[in-house]
Amino acid sequence: MTKGWNANDIPDQSGRTAVVTGANSGIGLVTARELARRGARVVLACRSETRGKEAEAVIRRDVPDADTEFVPLDLADLSSVRAFASAFRAERLDLLINNAGVMALPQGTTADGFETQFGVNHLGHFALTGLLLPKLLDTPGARVVSVSSGLHAIANIDINDLNSERNYRRWIAYGRSKTANLLFVHELARRIAAAGSGLVAAASHPGYASTNLQTAGVRMEGRKGAERLVELGNRVFAQPAEAGALPSLYAATAPDVRPDSFTGPRFLGWRGEPGPSGRTKWTTNDLAGELLWTASEQLTGVTYEGLDTPGGQGPRGA
């Protein structure tokens, strides 16, 4: 991994097509902009049409010749995920950046009845990736990058309570959803290898980046004081979204990215140039990955055709 890597080191992306979820703000917007700057055709997959169109305008202001398209996608509604996948008509899909997410929200459910953080952060992206898989497998050199968090370390998944129904704690639910992101990448990478495909599944995290992700939960509850404290923390301690997007951009474009790798900021996993990131042992547990995969297929109704359980057997231990 090259030290000092930055957006100027992104290889030419001409002729490539990328889908970036949550591309309307924060690191998603920066990721989409920098891929477009390097010549990629970028689909901005966002829930809000107004914000998606505004993001398009921002990108085209900075990159006048950008090839971008807004397409609606609500990861909290599986019917929207299916509609997005059905409408995707591009001949190729080189990059799928599973970036969108929610953090530490009050307890709630998605349109399909899943706990919101698990439903949006994991299940929505699980379904999206599975539905777009044929296009990814048909595109040489394609990659799937899932954005997790260093806070995955605060909580492992509970396979018997994936929707946190027994005892909802917002930060634990968030940590579980981010662990699910890493387990998904781990299991996807294993299945891709077993199938003999060249598709690369990797993960990244932005460290502590200043985005609206941190303020959404307290704003939903009308906690003005807490919102001001979070905004102050973002100003004083966080790195800008431009830096927070670098691990995702590295995982998506750098030539030496390995399957099931986890890229984050080098300095304490908090800020700085992208580098290898530490992860908990539970995010590389084969049995946990297989169990989560099976549950995710059952919950979403999406199966990954052509990617069977490695070895062709049932779940096994790590």
Number of C-alpha atoms within 10 A of each C-alpha: 12 11 9 10 17 18 17 9 14 19 14 14 18 13 10 19 24 25 25 23 28 27 29 28 20 21 27 29 24 23 29 31 26 24 28 27 25 19 20 23 24 27 23 27 28 25 22 16 15 11 16 23 17 15 24 23 14 15 23 17 11 12 16 12 12 22 19 22 15 23 19 19 25 23 30 25 19 24 14 17 22 19 13 19 18 11 10 15 10 9 9 19 26 25 25 26 30 29 26 27 24 18 21 20 22 17 15 11 16 18 14 14 13 21 22 29 31 28 29 23 27 28 30 27 26 27 24 24 23 18 20 18 22 15 18 23 20 16 19 13 14 23 25 27 27 30 28 29 24 21 18 25 18 15 18 21 24 13 12 10 10 20 22 22 12 9 10 14 14 17 18 20 29 25 25 26 33 32 29 27 27 29 29 29 29 25 26 29 22 23 20 21 16 15 16 10 15 17 24 25 26 27 31 35 28 29 28 23 24 25 19 15 16 20 22 17 20 18 15 12 12 11 12 13 11 15 19 14 12 17 17 12 14 19 13 10 13 19 19 18 20 19 23 31 30 29 32 30 25 26 31 28 19 17 11 10 19 14 23 22 21 27 27 32 24 17 13 11 21 19 20 22 20 31 23 15 20 14 17 15 9 19 23 19 16 19 17 25 26 24 16 20 22 14 16 21 16 11 15 17 10 18 18 18 10 12 19 17 20 19 12 9 8 11 16 15 9 10
